[in-house]
Amino acid sequence: MRDAPDRPRASALIARLASFVLSLLLTFIGLTAVTFVIGRFMAVDPVLAKVGDRASQATYDAVRIEMGLDRPVYEQYLHYLQKVFTGDFGTSVITSHPIIQDLLHFFPATFELATIATVLGLLIGVPAGVAAAAFKGRWPDHVVGVVGLFGYSMPVFWLGLVGLFVFYGQLGWVGGPGRLDIVYDDVVTTRTGVLLIDSAIEGQWEIFRNAFSHLILPAVLLGYFSLAYIARMTRSFMIEQLSQEYVTAARIKGLSFWGAVWRHAFPNIMVPLITVIGLSYASLLEGAVLTETVFAWPGLGLYITRSLFNADMNAVLGGTLVVGAVFIGVNQLCDFLYKVFDPRLRTA
Amino acid sequence: MLHKLKYALVAGVMLGVMPNVHAATPADTLVIAKNIDDIITLDPAEAYELSGVEIVANLYDRIMRFEPSDISKIAPGVAESYTVSKDGKTLTFKIRKGLKFASGNPVTADDAAFSLQRVVKLNKNPAFLITQLGWTKDNVDKMVLAPDAQTLAITITEDFSPSLVLSLMSSVVGSVVEKKIAMEHNVADDLGNAWLKSNSAGSGSYSLKSWKANESVVMEGNANARGGAPKLARVVVRHVPEPAAQRLLIEKGDADIARDLTTDQITAIAANKSVVVTTIPQATLHYIGLNLNTPQFKNPKVVQALHYLVDYDGMANTFLKGGFKVHQSFWPSGFWASLDTNMYKFNPTKAKALLAEAGFPNGFDITMDARNSAPHTNIAQAIQSSMAQGGVKINIVAAEEKTVLTKYRARQHQMLLIDWGPDYMDPHTNADSFARNTDNSDKPKSKPLAWRNSWDIPEITKMTDAAVRERDEGKRKKMYLDLQAKVMADGPFIIMFQETKRVSERSNVKHFVMGPSSDVVYYNLTTK
């Protein structure tokens, strides 16, 4: 008897799971199809990246056939899909490694940077945005506005170089370009690829500290840009909520101003705020090419960009799938968090 | 548990933001900051990118080599001597006794023969260097022989000068790979290619510990190397794409050598006594290709006029100062048989007169493709400005290197600003491209620079072919000097500059050997 009510729930769960997997599959097929077609019509010859400019025509022709470029685009794409379904994403021209191996190497570097940056953006951006809304038109609002504007308008490339010059070059507070000092290269066994985690697992605190000192500046820089965005959106959401009658009612009932802000207004901005933070996090997880260039950070952004310039389509497609997966994953996480923070959605 | 995590996090943050004392680089390690994003493989039968060839030069010894101190002289490498048959078509090399690979196994003629055969059979990027000798997959096993452990005999079908063949043996394809190790990693008849992309099996000064794309190349000293173990036990070439970051690293002492500092940065660090800048002439030439299929360029007077509309000295003495010198012939200065006299100077008046005679008294509009990175963009802008003085209005189309090359190889450009470096140290390498075009049709077997600019030159092609066959060194030199003069006067190339590299080293770094090309950059003698 007990099982009876669970059956529809279980089948609903399976149906939802199936629909999720189907949407995931369709998204990936759509993403790869568009990327594949764009790649084939780019102004860069993919054979050039592989054989170089000096190779003889015979070598060039042989490689062109080897890469399957003599076949119709749809056939090339179907062949690619077929291989992907067997777990073969191909080999990168620019690194000579299987794409999966590359992605497992480059994505953790980006993940580490994006996560710390988002945590910083979140911890500072949300309170700053709330304060700006609470003190609308007064000095805290102006300060947050100016800081945010600065974050929006400064070129990341320039700010990165200035940051390096001051905090690494002059003050020596942080590590320089790269993820670690040379002496620590290859000391820690790669488990997750996230150096902070790998070094902590092995109890290599010296390396943990060194990795952190290299990470902190690019993370603060990216965190600053994400902070500017999060603070601005938080302010806007909060101003709207603070003008609602339920806030006035709470105040009339004797609740303090900050009590009304945090206990009544803030929970109501959580859902849109989660969307904003999720999008900001996902965009950082795509990789930040300019930041990665300045800080010699071997991340996903630099990898995809370099692959694109070399028409290394296997790598670009692999990178695209990761970016797609990141967006889908972050969306799912946001959906879950909506339900945690908004009781109305739990029964839906 | 949660508390522990919280404390660990707080401790981590505090440790991280605390002042971080930076030590100098480790005493036994040479740290080089360089942009190495061009490396796609470290297999000597496949590597043909500048950074890759440089690394390979330190991982593998070659059959012959060029001494960095005198680039016009070829020196013995794995081979201690050679003899040439009377007809000049068979070269017999005596392999040194007692040489060992990093693995400890002896270096034999069989390894050398395997290495050459492997290049031809794999047919990767640099294979053209030796397939031009007449070697094919089918005949190379008979043309390259190792009759005994100390003798390597190679026979060529083409009627080429032996000095050219020796130069080829000193290029990247002359690297000697250990046959045993390569064949242990032979997968699907790739002769170990997949494995050797990121591993080494050589007898050079170093062996490869790791190559992490977009990150670093780490090499460890080879105690078995000819001449003994290198002075520094480890070399780390760190990928630092941004020159400003390289400058910070060398000024802080976190790198021993920085390779890509810009002119501005070099000027700025001049006051820093802990950094020394060395200037080394390179073999790379920067030129503009003029596609003669462009209607305006059909008249040779227009091509002449454009040569007078480039302010060579103006550029070399201002924003290119110290990095480029004016050089207008196709074979770089400092090499055997180079023509060092320049024919053109900036002269808008003369150019205007020539354009008027050609029927363009008011000039014309034209597009010029160029790479979208420094110094190419700066050079393109300067050319745009000087050409405008003759009425030639240039529309610059800037793009990534591969996009520019794709267009160039399809000869779809009008003007195109680009650079060219020789493949080996013999003038034939450049003559073969600037002054040889055997088939000007749209589907040729090869696409030399003359073809790419639609320069149909049966007579000059014959001169080039004659020069490569000439066995009298004096006569051969004269032939290349004539060829260079002819291309300078009539060719569709505005050759402007020869590049100069500036290497920034910490003042304690000594004996870092850098020659005119990637083939001659040696780390093994460096001390600090």
Interface residues (C-beta under 8 A of the other chain):
Chain A: A43 V44 D45 L48 A49 K50 V51 G52 D53 R54 A55 S56 Q57 A58 T59 A62 S92 V93 I94 T95 S96 H97 D102 H105 F106 L161 L164 F165 Y168 G169 L171 G172 W173 V174 G175 G176 P177 G178 R179 D181 I182 V183 D185 D186 L196 A200 W205 F208 R209 N210 F212 S213 L215 I216 T293 V294 F295 A296 P298 L302 Y303 R306 F309 N310 A311
Chain B: A8 G12 V13 L15 G16 V17 M18 P19 N20 V21 H22 A23 T25 P26 T29 V31 D37 I40 T41 Y48 E49 N123 K124 N125 P126 A127 F128 T131 A194 K197 S198 K209 S210 K212 A213 N214 E215 S216 V218 V236 R238 H239 V240 P241 E242 A244 A245 L248 L249 E251 K252 D254 A399 E400 E401 K402 T403 L405 T406 K407 R409 D423 P444 K445 S446 K447
